[in-house]
Amino acid sequence: MFQNYQEKASKYWQYFIVIIASLIAVFILSGQVNDVQADVTVNDYSSTINVQADGVMQQEETIGFNIKGTVEEFNHRIALTDMSKLASLSVDMKSVSADAYFTFVQSDSKEVGTYTVSNKENQAVDIQIFNTVTDAPHVTRVATEITDAWTNYSEWSILKSSFLALPYDVDHVTMTVNFPQAVPEDQSDVIISGPGKTNMQWANDRKSFTLTVDDLKADETVTIQMYMPVSILMNNQKVGADSEGKSTIEAMQASQQAVISLQKRQKLQIWAVSASLFVLIFIYTIYLYVKKRQIVIAVPLKKGFVASKPNGYGPQTVARLMGKHYTDNQKIVLLVLALIEAKVLAAHFEVNKRGQLADIQVSIIGQEVHGPAEQLLLTAIKDKQSSVQDVVSLNELIFNQSTRKVAMLSRFGRKLVRKIDQSAKQPLTKDGVYSKMNQVYMVILTLYMVAWLFGTGFVIYWQLQLQEFNMWASLLLVASVALVALLQRNVLPMRSEKGVSLFKQWQGYLKGIFSQVSNPDAWTQHSKEWLDQQYLYAWVAGSNVKLAKALDHQTQIVRLPLLGSAQAIDHLQLSKLKWQPQAKEVLDDEIVE
């Protein structure tokens, strides 16, 4: 019996807990919905301050509010000093579409059309404006008179006060300060401090200045400290001791001088870092080019073409030796061309309406392969083949099928490219093609790039501090990176004397391919295999297009594995070839439509 009662009580408690949790969730969610619905932002904020001859500052602030949802209260803040006072205040508001403002009255009732004023301990006045607004932009005008902000001394009038204390984020603020007389440039100074990007510009007549501030956050203020001849505010009744005024001006001048010194130092540092980074990489570039030139001169140049291959390097290795910078897709195409020439693959090249490669349909006709990249591709093709269909689309293997708009390599495609790079590099390393000093050269270049990153970071930071852009220093940094790219592309890795010798031999061979194969006697003096192999290396030499045009009249080319298969793409140089599977898909879609 007790057990049954305990089970019932437990169920009741479960129901009770579920109900309470549901009510709490509804309360929280409703609060979140209200928060989302009620949103106030400021899209425009400007202030005009008229400084009177008696030192009173008449300020008029105009605030443009964007309202989403229903809002019943707007906030504003006026910054003061420990000495200044708020003498008068008026608040007006209107919708953007209205012609006239509605004047609000100060009241603790918190009814629509009223506002409250409260003094803060941090020398500010908070204003709460009550008005119910739903999804309608409004403009608020706050007019104030501030007294005792300026202090007159025997020679100078001095101000130190904060402004623009808006309790909302705003992207851009404009404040204009007008004076009763022109302010002499050589007898005045203004120090502005605050967050965000600030810029001050005096009018031509020196009777006003305009201050702009970008990215001003809520509750942040801009502090203005200024001195000018006392004759401008002769009627100001607030007077201070001369010693105090003198010390204030000396402190301002010292502060201003410190700022100027800091700016000069930062500008000098920007130039020193940028110039040093450029000079270092420039000297290093000259040094490496001289070293490369010395090695090249040490190897004698054999004039004329080389009739046969200097050694057994495959096309990928030769491309690397010759400094070809193929894309990943171009490397895969060259691998397929080599497998066709080796009679391992039969292929059909498909091109799109732009004449670029769209797909390669392949099937296996031979099994003998030696390289790991070739073996990897063959294995993948076999896995893709079925008992019914032995032709495989390389698009499905090479590219990521989930990305339709951009042709990105699949995981297998990236693995295949890594194997191609490893296989191409291995013979060169084994034969000592590259200088043993390459590791040292690369370490130095890596250390330089680390220094460049740190130096560039400091240069950017100093420019942000100065709020100005040094174009020439930035160009030096860009030029430094360009020299690094130049070294990586044309100098490093640096070849040894043996490497230069092989480079020159292969260069002579590649240059002679066109003249050898286009010779009419070549088709009777050489085998089909020899002709096809020359055509394969012509893709690396960049002469395949010219060679294909020269052999266009030869009817025997259709019988050759590579020359016959590659007719669809024989108008493309390998370095300019683009594999565009997505273009084929778009074309197919257009045909279906």
N, C-alpha and C positions, 0 to 999 in steps of 0.2 A: 504493500500500500504506500509506504513512504517512498519507495522507488518510483511508483507511478506519479506521485505528487511532485517528486523532484524532476521527473521528465517533463511534466506539464509546466512547472515553473520555469524550467530551462527554455522551453519553447516560447513562453510569454516574454521572457527576457530577450530572446533572440528577435522576436517581433518588435519589441520596444527599441532595441538597439538599431534595427534596420530602419524604423521610422525616424528616430533621432538623426541617424546618419544621412537619411534622405533629405530631411529638413535642412541640415547643415549644408549639404551639397547644393540644394536649391538656393539657399541664401548666398553661398559663395559664388555660384555661377551667375545668379542675378546681379550680384555686385560687379562681377567681371563684365557682364553684358553692359551694365550701366557705364562702367569705366570706358568700354570700347565706344559706346554711343556718345558719351559726353566727352568731347575732345576740343580743346581750345589751343590754337596756335596763332602766332603773330607773323604776318607776312609783310608788314611795313611798320617802321618805327622811326620817327624823326623828332628832333627837338630844336627849338629856337630860343636863345637866351639873349635878352636885351639888358645890358649892363647900364644902369642909370648913373648920372653924375653924382648921386648921393650914395652910390655903392649898392643899391637895391638891384637884385637880379630878377627880372620878370621872365619866367620860363613858360613856354607853351609846348607841350608834348602831344604828338598825334600818333595814335596806336591803331593799326589795322588788325582786327581779329578775324580769324577764320574759325567758324563754329561747325562742328559735326555733332548731330544729336541735339539734345536739349541741355542748355547751360543756364544756371540761375545766378551765378556769381562770377565776377571778374576781379582780378587782383592787380594792384599796382604798388610801386614803392618809390619814394623820393629820398635820395641820400642827402644827409646833412653832416656838418662837422660838430665838434663839441661846443663851438661858439655860434654857429649860424642858427637862424631861427626861421620857421615857416610862418610868414606873416599873413598870408591869405591863400585860399585854395578854392577852385571851382572845377566841377566835373560835368562834361556834356557828352552825350552819346547819340548816335544815329545809325540807321542802317545805311548801307552803301547806296541803296536806291533812293533814300530820302533826300530832300532838299535842305532841310534845316535840322540843327541839333536840338535835342531835348535836354534841358538843364536838370541835373540831379540835385537833391538837397541832402545835407548832412543830417542823419537821424540814426538812432539806435534801433529803430523798428525793423530794420532789414527788409522792408517792403520794396517792391519794384519802384525804381525811381529815386532810391536813396543810396547813400554811401556812409561808411563809418571810417573813422580815422583813429589809429593807435600808434603811439610812439614806441619804438624799439630801443633796446639798450645799446644796440650797435649803431647809434646815431642815424636812424632812418625813420621814416614815417610810412606805415603800411596803410593802404587804402583798399577797402572792400567795396566794390560797386555791385549793386543788386539790380539785375534785369533778367527776365526770362526770355531767352533767345533760342530758336530752333532752326538749325541748318540755314543760317543767314549771316553773311559777313557784315560786321559792324565796325564803325570807326569811333574811337573814344578820344576826347580832347581834354587834357588835364592842364589847367593854367594855375601857376603858383607864383608867389612873390617870396623871395628868400632874402633875409636881411642879415647883416653882421658877418657875411662871408668874406668881404674885403676888409683889410686893415690898413689904415694910412699911417705912414711913418714920415719923418721929416722930408725925405726925398722920394720915397717909393710907396706905391700901393701894392699890396701882396695878397694873393689868393691861394688857398689850398683847400680843395673840395672835391667830392666825388659826384659823378653824374651817371645817368643812364642805368639806374638800378632797377631794370625791368625783371619781374619774376618769371619770365618766359624766355625760352631760347629764341634768338632771332639771327637770321643770316647776315643782314646788313643794316647798319644804323648810320644816320646822318645827323650831326649836331652843328648848328651854326651859332657863333657867339658874336654879338654886335656891341661895339663900344661907342661912347658919345663922341669921341675924337679919334683921329688917326694915332696909332700906337707906333712910336719910333722904333725902327728895327735895331738900332745900335744902343737903345736904352731899355730894352725889354728882353724877356726870355720866357719860354713856355716849356715845361717838362710834362710830358704825358706818359702815364704808366697804366697798364691794364692788360687784360688777356686779349687774345685774338690779334688780328692784323689791324693796326691803326695807321692812319695817314692824315696829316694836317696840312692845310693849304691856306695861306693868307690871301686876302683879296688884294687887288692892285693898289687900292687906296689905303690899305692897312687899317681900315675901320672895322674889319671883321675877319674871322677865320672860320673855316669849315673843317670839321673833324669827321672822318668816316671810320667805322669799326666793322670788321667782318667776323662772323662766327662768335657772336657774344652769347654766352650761356646764361641761363637763369641765375639771378641774384649776383652776377658778377658786375663790377662797376669799373668805370674809367676815372682815374684820379688826374686832376689838372692842377699843377702848381705854376704860378705865374707872378712876375713882377713887372711893373711899368711905372712911368713918372707919376708922382702924386698929383700933378696938375690935371690929369684926366678925370680924377674923382675928387675934385676939390671940396665937394659938399658932403663927403662921407664923414659921418659923425663918429665912427669907430676908429680910435687912435691907439697906437701901441708905442712902446718904448723904442727909441732909436737903436739901442744896443741889440734888442731882439730882432728888429728888421735887418740890421747889418749882418747879424749871424745867420739869419734865414737866407739872405741873398748869397752870402759866402758859401753856405751849404749847397744851395741850388747850383751855383757856378761850379763848385767842386764836383757835384754829382753829374752835371752836364759834361764837364771835362773828362770825368771818368768814363762816361758813356762814349764820348768821342774817341778816347784812347782805346777803349775796348773794341770799338768798331774798326779803327785803324789796324789794331792787332789782328782782328779776325779777318779783315781783307788781306793783310799780309800773309796770314796763315793759309788762306785759300789759294793765293798765288804760289806760295812756297810748296804746298803739298801737290797741287796740280802740276806745276812745272817740274818738280823733282820726280814725280811718277813718270812724266813724259820723257824727261831726259834719260832716266834709267833704262826704260824700255827701248828708247831710240839708240842708245849706246849698245845695248845688248843685241838689238836687231842688226846693227852694222857689224858687230863682232861675229855673229853667226853667219851672216852673208859672206864676210871675208873668209871665214873658215871653210864654208861650202865652196867658195870660189877657188881656194887653194887646193882642195881635194879634186875638183873638176879639172883644173889645169894640170895636176900631176898625172892624170890619166890621158894618154894620147888618143886623139880623135882619128878614127878610121873613116876616110871619105868614101862616099858611095853607099849603095844599099847592101844589106846582108841577105844573101840568097836563102838561107835556111834558118830554122829556129836555133838560137844560141844554146838553148838547153831545153829540158822537158817541162818548163813551167806551164801550168794551165792558164786559161784566160783570166781567171780571178786573181791569180798571183801576179801575172803580168800587169794587170790594171793597177794593182797596189804598188808594184815597182815603179810604174810610170807616173804615179801620183794622181791617178784618176779618183775623183770623189763622187762615186755613184750613190744614188739613193738606195734604200733597202729594196724597193720594187725593182729597180734596174739591176741590182745584184741577182735577184731571183730570176729575172728574164735571162741574164747571161748564163746562169746555171742551166736553165732549160735549153738554151741554144747549144750549150756544150753537150748535154745529154742527147739532143737530137743528132748532132754531128757524130757522136759516138755510137749511134744506132741503138740506143737504149730506150728512147722515147720516140713515139710518133705524135705529132702535135698539129693542131689546127688553131691558128691565131684569128681572133675576132676583133674587129675594130669598130669604133662607134662613128657617128656622123661627123665628128671632128677629126677623124683620121687617127685617133689615139687608140692604144690597146685597151680593149674592154674585157677580154677573157682569153684563156688558153685552155683548149680541150686536149687532154693528153691520154695516151694509152701506152702500156709497157710492151715493147717488142724485143727487149734484150735484158739480160740479168747481170752482166758483168760491170760492176762499178767498183771504184777504189776509194774514193773520198768519203768521209763521214757525212758531209752535207748531201752528196748524191744518194748515199744509202738511206739517209733519213727521209728524203723526199720520195724515194721509191717505195719505202715501207708504208708511208702515209697514203700513197696512191693505191697500193695493194689493199690496204684496209678499207679504202673508200669504194673499191670496185665490188661489183656483185656478180652473181652468176648470170644475170641477164644483161647487165650493162658494164662494159669494160672501159668506157670512156669517162674520164673524171674531169670536172671543171676545177681548175686551180683557184678560181674565185672562192669556192667553198672551203678550200684548204687554207689559203693564204690570208684571207680577210675575215674580219669579225662580222658575222652575219647580223648581229644585233644593232650595228651602227649603219643605217641605210644612207644617211646624208653624207657622211664622211667615210672615206675608205681607210680604215685602220687595220693594221695587221693583227691577225689572231695570235693566240699564244703560240701555236705551231709556227706561224709565219715569223715571229720574233726569234724563236728557237732556231729556225732554219737560217736566218740571217747571221746569228751568232756563229753557227757552224761554218757558214761560208767565210766569215772573217777569220776564224781560227785556222781553217784550211789554207786560206790565201796567205796568211802571215807566217805559218810554220816553215815553209821552204826558205823564205827570205831570212828568217832568224837562223836557221840551220846553216845556211851558206855564208853567214856573216855579212849580209848586204848592208846592215846598218852599223854606224859607228858605235863603239863601246861607250863613248861619252854621252850618248843620248839620254841615259838615265840622269846624269848630272844636269844636262841642259833642261830636262823636263822638271827636275826638282827646283831648279832656279826659277823657271817660269811659273811653277805652282806657288812658290813663296812670293813671287812678285804679284800674282793675282790675289793672294791673301792680303798683301799690303795694299793693293789697289782697292779692294773692297772696303778695308778699314779707312783708307784715305778718302775715298769717295763718300763714305758715310759721314766723316767729319766735315767734309766740304759742304755736303747737303745740310747738315746741322747748322753750320756757321751761316750759310746763306739764309736759312729760316730765321736764325737769330737776327740777322741784319735786315730781313724782309726785303731782300733784293737779289736779283738773279745775275750772276757773273757769267756772261755768255762765253767769254774767251777762256776762262778757267775751265768751264764745262766742256768746251771744244777740245781742250788739251786732254781731258779725261777720256773723251770719246776717241780721240786720235790714239791714245795709249792702248785702248781696247782693240782698235783697228790694227795696230802693229802686232799685238798678240795674235789676232786672227791670221794676219799675214804670215807670221812665223809658223803657226800650226799648219797652215795650208801649203806653204811653199818651201819651208826650210826643214822643219821637224816632222818625222824623225830624219836626221841627217844620214846620208849614205856614206859608207866607207869607200875606200878606193876600189875595192872589188865590186861594191854596189854600183858605183859610178860607171865602172867598166861594163857591167851587165846592163845598166840602164842605156848606155850608148849603143851596145850591140842590139838590144831589143828595139831601141828607137830606130836604128837603121833597118832592122827587119820589118817593122810595122810600116815604115815609110815606103818600102819596096813592094808591099803586097799588091797594091793597085797595078803597078806596071807589070808585075809578074803574071797576075791572073788575067788581066785584060789583054795580054799578048795572045793573038790567035793560035800560036804554036803551043801554048800551054795546054790546050784541050787535047792535043795529040801526044805531047811529051810526058804528061803527068797523069797519074791515076785520078779517079773520081774522089777518092778519099783525100788526096792531097789538095785538090781544088776546094773541097768542102771545108777542110781545116783552115785554109788560107782565108776563106770567107768568114769563118768564126773569129779569127784574130782581127779581121778587118773591122768588126764591131768594136773591138777595143781601140783600134787605130783611128776610128772615126771616119773611115773611108768606105764603109759598107754601102751608103746611099749612092755615091759616085760609082762604085763597083757594080752595083745592081743595075744602074742605068746603062753602063758600058756592056753588060752581059745580057741586056734585054733581048737581043736578037738571037741568042744562043738557045736553041730548042732543048738542048740536053740538060738544062738546069733543073727541069722538073723531075728528072731522075735522081738528082742528088738529094740526100736527106735534108740537109739544112737549107741549101739554096732553093729547093722546091718548096719546103714547108714555110719558109720565112717570107714568101713573096707578098703576103698581106701586110707585112710591116717593114718591107725593105725601103720605104720612104722615110723611115725614122732613124735618127742617130740615137745610140744608146744613151748618151748623156742628156738628150732632150726628150727621151721617151717618157710618157706618163701612162700609168696603168689606172684606168678610170672605170672600175666596175659599176659605180653608181650611175654613170652616164649611160651605160648599157641598160640598166634597169629603167631609167627614165624613158629611154627610147622604146623599150618594150611596152611600157605603160601607154605611151602615146599611140603605138600601133594597136593595142587592145582597144583603146578608146575610139 
